[in-house]
């Protein structure tokens, strides 16, 4: 499973199951935070220039990493979770 932003995606979880199945496994505040994070990305990340201020990039990376850790903590142990911060030009991070 990947926690990853993408243009036009409202729920930034990528997995072979339907998003609703994953949502049902997560706490409501985590679901809302994921949706908010994705919405912020959609409104503030430009495909040509990236994040406007550098501080936005750092804070959004940290928020995404925190969310990936929350997702991992809330799912059954057999789920493997990766944080894919492509918009920050950083490598995929496996969450343990």
Protein Blocks (a to p, Z undefined) as FASTA:
>chain_A
ZZdddehiablcdcfbdfklmmmmpcfklmmmmmmmmmmmmmmpcfklopfbfklmmmmm
mmmmmmmmmmmmmpcfklccdddffknopacdddZZ
